[in-house]
Each structure stands twice: as structure tokens, then as C-alpha cells.
Amino acid sequence: MDAIDENELLRGPRYAGVWIRLGAYLIDGVCLIPLTLLGTIYNNTDLKSLPLAIAITIVTYLYKLLMEYRFGATLGKMAVKLKVVNSDQEKISLGQAFSRTIPWLIGSLIGIYSTFKLYEHKLFAKAHTFETVVKVQSKVGGEELQYVIYGLFVLIAVTIGVDSRHQGFHDKTAGTFVVKK
């Protein structure tokens, strides 16, 4: 065994902190822009489609869940060389992937609820620009629910930042770690 391998074994896993994980999250957001644009374009035309809006929300959630289960990382995590592992530094189970994505599931369910409320509003069918869709959205309400989503993600960031192994509360409940490759 050469000296580099010995040093790596002695050092142990290098846990990923909040900033690199935020960078990965932002890269994932960029990767999902085509889906977001598709939904935005449809909502700003006469082609409005509630099933499409719901499908986009579901696909966005499943992206994180299935990528982390199958590959141990989303595209964003891959780009910054991070991997989600279990306590043995091995591939996570589907149950662990589901458990660690519960905050995103809650966000998705709130998004679906808000989408239903938007489509129910009588003025939404007449909204054909981004600006008018936003105005209708403000009449629908639901801003309080957005605070739930923000609160979850602030809690995740804080728990990642203060934990010695940079585990967010979602990592702790799932028994997972995000490590640098």
C-alpha cells in the first residue's frame, strides 16, 4: 500500500459541509430548468395542463430520490464530487433515500396543493403572461405554506453547519452521510 492510500485510510471520510452541498443543490436547479420552463410555458398559454404541472413536480422529487438511491448522488453532487453513503460508507438503501428526501416530499406536496389551488381560481384560465400568473397566484394565497418549506431548508442548512460530521437532520433520520469523493 502506498503512502497516499495509508493517509486516506487514517484520515477517514471527508464530510461535505453546507456550502459545497448548497452548490450541488444549485447545480441541480440548473439541471431541472428545462422542466421548470416547460411548466412555465404551458401555464402562460391556453395549453394549461394540471396533469403536466403535477407530473413536473413528481419528476422533480423523484429525480433526487432515485438519483441518490441508484448513483449515490444527484447530478449536482456528481459535479462537485460528493456522494451520499450509509454509516459503512456504502451505497444507501431505497428506504434511506426515501427517508432523507422527506423534506423534499413535503415541499412537493405543498407545491401540488398550491398548483391545485391555482388551477381552481377562475382568473387563472385567463392568465397568459408570467406577470398575470403571479398576480393570480398571490390571490390564491398559500404563502404560509411556503414558510414551512423555507423553515425545513433552513433547519437542514443549520444542522449541516453545526454537526461535526455535517449531517443534516434528514441525514440523521436516514442514517446517511454526504462525503467528498
Buried (B, 14 or more C-beta within 10 A) or exposed (E): EEEEEEEEEEEEBEBBBBEBBBBBBEBBEEBBEEBEEBBBEBBBEEEBBBEBBBBBBEEBBEBBBBBBBEBBBBBBBBBBEBBBBBEEEEBBBEEBBBBBBBBBEBBBEBBBEBBEBBBEBEEBEEBEEEEBBEEBBEEBEBEEBEEEBEEBBEBBBEBBEEBEBBBBBBBBBBBBBBBEE
